[in-house]
Every structure is written in structure tokens, then in C-alpha cells.
Amino acid sequence: MKIALAMSGGVDSSVAAALLKFEGHEVAGVTMKIWAGDEQAAAGKRHGCFGPGDREEIADAQSVASKLGIPHHVIDLTKEYRREVLDYFCEGYKAGLTPNPCVRCNQQIKFGMLIEKTRGAGIVFDKFATGHYARVEHDKSEDRFLLKKARDLKKDQSYFLSALTQGQLALAIFPLGEYTKDEVRKMAGDFKLDVAEKPESQDFAESGYLSLFTAEARTGPVMDTSGNVIGQHRGIQFYTIGQRKGLRIASEKPLYVVAIEAEQNAVIVGEQREVYCSEFYVSGLNWIAVKQLMGPVVLRVRIRYAHKEAVAIVSPLEDNRVKVRFEEPQMAIAPGQTAVLYDGDVMVGGGTIEKMVRL
């Protein structure tokens, strides 16, 4: 097949390129340019997706493509990335939410505008590959494409792909889905790729560059759950549900952010037990394994990437929403974050946490 591969300049996408070429496919590497600033990156520095390290990552991807003997193209998505990811991130935090830029980027940018612009550049391909640790399969009985966890559960990145549509999954190939990270590192050495020992980063932005999105911060009250003002915050965009550090409030017991009230420009804090919640609502569901949920079902639900998914009853509501009720209360369910529903290693669907019902 002819395959376009999103190359980030890291070890994962580089090994994915080598594997696809080794299998006999006609591979073309494409790398997104999303940084428009003038700052120079320090060589060898840990990079995030957004920041001046963009330039070094592009150079690394070009070097790997040259070594593998495959064509490489740089696709300029600076305007699209700012509009669809950075503005989304900034506006979400200013509204008191905890947005997930990676889920947004994969659906709108990597599997959206990058594919569109790659085709617009005259690059012909049958499938689109990335270095994500996940698996995609076609269920012939239901005629649906399934998104499944990677073999390496410690590295599994299916969570970040939860917004991909059936059309996007139909194009997708994840060459690393059946490998562990250690195996990928070893293969990078076997293929003699210069990025074999390159440190990885899953950070959204390089250190210091998040300040670009936190302009216009307004100070306001920090309140306890009884409504008493006990301090001042430096801007609600600097806080998220479950946060403990950086509150700068003297208290006999540790305090955590339990709610953010954007309309009142207030941060609500309480004890750790007040951060736990059993029930919440999810909107904007992207159904993957099913066309829709017909009734309540027991699934395992993950409320953020680092969260250990927990058993819950998921009940369908109107307007493509669901109610989720955990068997055991979970800590720091944050509106704006992505909730993903699993049945074993199969992703049933995912959506955005709308609101929680506090205990």
C-alpha cells in the first residue's frame, strides 16, 4: 500500500516508518509545522508538542526519512493548530474547564487537517499511519472499525484517540500497537536510527510556553465549600480540579481545588474527601464500538489519561449524553476533560465531562 506516516521526529514514529517500509509498503513521511515563533531550541532539550523545539523535531524526522530512503514533507499547520488547539486550550481554562489538547489535536489536526493538506499537496496514499500505541480492527459483523488498547498497557495511547470518527479509523494504521516500548527501542537500534536513545516527551507545550495561553489572568477569591473567602487566586486558568500545590493558603489540613466557578471568577477549595465524586455527566459522545447506547451498561471508565479506569454504570440520555456512576468514588473528575468508556480492551466511545454531582 501507499502509506502517509505522521513523523514527529521521535523514536516511535521513526520505528513505525521503518517497520512499514520493511513490510514492503510505499511510505511517505509528513511532519506538521506548528510553531511560528523565532526562538531557537536548545539541542537535545526535552521538547513538548508546541514550542521552538518544533524545528529540531522536523530536522530529526528529515534525517530518519533520509536514512530510510523515503520521501519527507513538511506541512504547515501553524494557523490551524492555533485556531483548533491553542485557542481551544486557552478558552477552556478561562471558562474554568480542564481541556484535553491532545485528544483535540488528534481528531482535528493529525487525522483531520494534516490528512487534508497532505492530499492537497499531491501526496497519494491509501492509509494514514502514526506512532501511537493502539490498535484498530474492522468488525465485519457490525461493519465498524474498532479502536483497541495497545499490547503494552503501560504505554497504551488509545485514550488520546477517542474522538476519531469511523472515517478516520478506516484510514488509520498503528504499526506499534502489538509492540512494547522496550521492543520499539530495541528495533530503533537494530534499524540504526539516530533517534534510538532520544528521550520522549508527551508534554503539550515546552516549559515556559504555556504562559502564551494564560494572558489576561484576573485575580479573584478562593472560597471554602461554605462560601467563606479564605484567599486570593491568580487567575482561574492556573487551577484544575484536584489541584493541591500552588494554592498559597495556610490551613491545618491539606486543601484541594474542588470546583471552579467561572462566572464568579472563584476557586472553591476543600478537604481531600470533597474532591471525590461518584456520578457525572458526559456530552458529545463519539461512539466507536456501537452506533449508540441502547440502555444502561456496565463498563470501565477512564476520566483522564493517568487515571486507572474504574467500573461504572453508563446510562444513555438525550442529546448524545450519558450519565456515569462509578461503583467507588473517584478523585478529581474535571469538567472539560475527556472520559473514555472501555469494554475490556475495546473502546466503546468517549466524550467530554460536562458536570459532576458532588457527594
Buried (B, 14 or more C-beta within 10 A) or exposed (E): EEBBBBBBBBBBBBBBBBBBBEEEBBBBBBBBBBBEEEEEBEEEBEBBBBBBBBBBBBBBBBBBBEBBEBEBBBBEBBEBBBBBBBEBBBEBBBBBBBBBBBBBBBBBBBBBBBBEBBEEEEBEBEBBBBBBBBBBEEEEEEEBBBBBBBBBEEBBBBBBBBBBBEEBBBBBBBBBBEBBBEBBBBBBEEBEBEBBEBEBBEBBBBEEBBEBBBEEBEEBBBBBEEEEEBBEBBBBBBBBBBBEEEBEBEEEEEBBBBBBBBEEBBBBBBBBEBBBBBBBBBBEBBBBBBEEBEEEBEBBBBBBBEBEBBEBBBBBEEEBBBBBBBEEBBBBBBBBBBBBBBEEBBBBBBBBBBEBEBE
